[in-house]
């Protein structure tokens, strides 16, 4: 998977660090990526650019070291690549490039990407099938090219400079450079409290951007120029239901087979839900057919959950019985990662460090611990993430009152933490207007189908909204928690071919059997036992330990009494106390602690980085 950092600076001495100082800065930036790349390290430094890379070896373990260079033109000028992710169609691209006269010295997909850039320039991104982020320094053009995959599975941050740019796989890489001093605007608080509200490319730190999914950023002496190379397009769906189900199955089989390619041990997450079970079943079949033995699968369970579990609309059932049933039916080597309250609390500092931005509390720590356990046996793992966003699985897709509410349906009926800001801050920020503005901004970007109206048109909007901030938050969490332990997580449901196809299937067909994710259920009908196939949507599990709930409430009350907190002057104490004393289960939240976690995590993050909102 890997992580990388770098800069382009046409003044030649970014922030006055000439000579050996530049190498020291590049080394410091590179070493912040050590968790993402435990298997190798490299840097490249030129007059106007520096690139650093930490490698997690997955394909061609012996080869594929980065930064990777190619000397081009009569002057043998270097083109230098750093890259994170996987190119799933690298074999086909390699064959085309060989036919075009390119010669290869490794079996890695990294070299395929480098040669693809040589052949097609920045336009090579349109030919890639994969999850990726990369930077190419083209010394012939004196240009840095940054690019990110279509769905934004792999992260890439950048900060424009007066004469160039800084970039990194994670914010910590930029924070290690003396040019970047993090600062926080008051305007960012509502998004910090609910990161699903973030627009593509937006971060809470001044001057820090993410390369938007499906975009390229080109940096030259004139500045930074960002443009899209991919977007969803709405068109009539010509296939009947049977053909559509068959096409979904055909795509999933091809996607899973491609994403199993690795020269290291592989595994899959298996919660016992439809998404992960279908994906694991296809992976197990593919591996058995190739003679690669049985698939290892993993799920997470909390100590005492049999006693403490409380059903909600989003989490109506425990995973454990269904995960065991699916594993037995599919024939996987299944293991439960059982977590206790002390482990979750002990992992919080590591999850926070992995994030760089406010963590999600127990949802980050449980995932971090599960991935750490997986990493003891595997380097690559498949996940069922994004199936709900693509096929329409969440409860808010199927509640008419929520669907037709004139805001983001995924907000549901939950209280807004931004309403707990102090009265003068609320008056200044007007969080309700901010939410409405973001809703209007994204609604204006929905790719419309001429002549579509009513429920079909509204559900196209609802699905589009879920593919923005909500999906970005889930993918970011999965990336940060997995890469912190050197584990590569692949997400078959984010393959752009599947997303493009299902996007244009009418909502009436997406719900053909009268419930959520009809197409996926029909496509997997012969793969799974009926109880798993028909199981209602149940989101990633939450710990329901009453002691955890009580601890979060106590911590919030302590925060309100702490005048040294960076949030001390920003919160309405009475409103926060009222919320902390309420029963917080909603359509989207497991309980009051779930609602309150962003307050604690924003406070911890601001303290860590010495931030004050201004």
Buried (B, 14 or more C-beta within 10 A) or exposed (E): BBBBBBBBBBEEEBBEBEEEBBBEBBBBBBBBBEBBBBBBBBBBBBEBBBBBBBBBBBBBBEBBBBBBBBEBEEEEBBBBBBBBBBBBBBEEBBEBBEEEEBEBEBBBBBBBBBBBBBBBBBEBBEBBBBBBBBBBBBBEBBBBBBBBBBBBBBBBBBBBBEBBBBBBBBBBBBBBBEBBEBBBEBEBBBBBBBBBBBBBBBBBBBBBBBBBBBBBBBBBEEEBEBEEBBEBEBEEBEBEBEEBBBBBBEBBBBBBBBBBBBBBEBBBBBBBBBBBBBBBBBBBBBBEEEEEEEBBBBBBBBBBBEEBBEEBBBBEBBBBEBBBBBBEBBEBBBBBBBBBBEBBEEBBEBBBBBBBBBBBBBBBBBBBBBBBBBBEEBBBBBBBBBBBBBBBBBBBBBBEEBBEBEBBBBBBBBBBBBBBBBEEBBEEBEBBEBBEEBBEEBBEBBEEBEEBEEBEBBBBBBBBBBBBBBBBBBBBBBBBBBBBBBBBBBBBBBBBEBBBBBBBBBBEBBBBEEBBBBBBBBBBEEBBBEEBBEBBBBBBBBBBBEEBBEBBBEBBBEBBEEEEBBBBEBBBEEBBBEBBEEEBBBBBBBBBBBBBBBBBBBBBBBEEBEBEBE
